[in-house]
Amino acid sequence: MVRGDAAQRRFRSRAVLSRKARVSDGQGGWTDQYSPTATDVACRRRPVGDRDAEIAEQLQAIVAHVVYFAPDQDVRRGDQVAVDGYLLLVEAVTHPSAPGYLSAACSEIQKGT
């Protein structure tokens, strides 16, 4: 497990983790909303490339990142990670064979036009 000064050197960024939950919409229905589950989470982000995808008959760029966390961090597929000015959606979480961290494959959520 990574602790103390070693964690500070390895994981230099700080992130906010959010998880989707169903909340009442006030009209008898439900809506999905992300709420923070952890703040000031030590991590390291690495961009890994981009690809084009057709979504709703529109060509869009999907930018991929990998975010590394301490091995005991509660990160799940579908979570959002706000780190280094990026908003990322967790696509998959893996525990590599080398102990000391877990990795989250993420796609960048781009807002606006």
C-alpha positions in Angstrom: 0.0 0.0 0.0 1.3 3.5 -0.8 1.4 5.8 2.2 3.0 9.0 3.3 5.8 10.6 1.3 5.9 7.8 -1.3 2.2 8.5 -2.1 2.9 12.3 -2.3 5.7 11.7 -4.9 3.8 9.1 -7.0 0.4 10.8 -6.9 0.9 14.5 -7.3 -2.6 15.6 -8.5 -5.7 15.9 -6.4 -9.1 14.8 -7.6 -12.8 14.8 -6.7 -14.6 11.5 -7.2 -18.4 11.6 -7.9 -20.9 8.7 -8.2 -24.2 8.7 -9.9 -27.3 8.3 -7.8 -31.1 8.5 -8.5 -32.8 11.4 -6.9 -36.3 12.6 -6.9 -37.1 15.1 -9.6 -39.9 16.7 -7.4 -42.6 15.6 -9.8 -43.0 12.0 -8.9 -40.1 10.7 -11.0 -36.4 10.2 -10.8 -33.3 11.8 -12.3 -29.7 10.7 -12.2 -27.3 13.1 -10.5 -23.6 12.9 -9.7 -22.6 13.6 -6.1 -19.1 13.8 -4.6 -18.1 10.7 -2.8 -14.4 11.7 -2.1 -12.5 14.9 -2.2 -8.7 15.7 -2.2 -8.0 12.2 -3.6 -4.3 11.7 -4.4 -3.9 10.5 -8.1 -1.9 10.8 -11.3 -3.5 11.5 -14.7 -2.0 10.5 -18.0 -3.6 11.2 -21.4 -3.3 8.2 -23.7 -4.8 9.4 -27.0 -8.0 10.0 -28.9 -10.3 8.4 -31.3 -13.3 9.3 -33.4 -16.8 7.9 -32.7 -20.2 8.4 -34.3 -22.7 9.2 -31.6 -26.3 10.1 -32.5 -25.2 10.4 -36.2 -22.6 13.0 -35.2 -18.8 12.4 -35.4 -17.2 13.2 -32.0 -13.7 12.9 -30.7 -13.2 10.8 -27.5 -10.1 11.6 -25.6 -8.8 8.8 -23.4 -6.9 9.2 -20.1 -5.6 6.8 -17.4 -5.8 7.9 -13.8 -3.8 6.1 -11.2 -4.9 5.9 -7.5 -3.8 4.2 -4.3 -4.8 0.5 -4.4 -7.5 0.9 -1.7 -9.3 3.9 -3.3 -13.0 3.3 -4.0 -13.3 4.0 -7.7 -15.9 2.3 -9.9 -17.0 2.1 -13.5 -19.4 5.0 -14.1 -17.8 7.3 -11.6 -16.7 10.8 -12.6 -13.2 12.1 -11.8 -12.5 15.9 -11.7 -8.7 16.3 -11.9 -6.2 18.8 -13.4 -9.1 20.8 -14.9 -10.6 17.8 -16.7 -13.9 16.0 -16.1 -13.5 12.3 -16.8 -15.9 9.3 -16.9 -14.4 6.0 -15.6 -14.9 3.3 -18.2 -13.0 0.5 -16.4 -10.9 -0.1 -13.2 -8.0 -2.6 -13.0 -5.6 -3.7 -10.4 -2.3 -4.2 -12.2 -0.1 -7.1 -11.3 2.4 -4.7 -9.7 1.1 -3.7 -6.3 1.0 -0.1 -5.2 -1.8 1.4 -7.3 -4.9 0.8 -9.3 -5.7 2.3 -12.7 -8.9 3.7 -14.1 -9.4 3.9 -17.9 -11.4 7.1 -18.5 -12.9 9.2 -21.3 -12.9 12.9 -21.2 -16.3 14.7 -20.9 -16.2 17.8 -23.0 -18.7 20.5 -22.3 -19.9 23.1 -24.8 -19.9 23.2 -28.6 
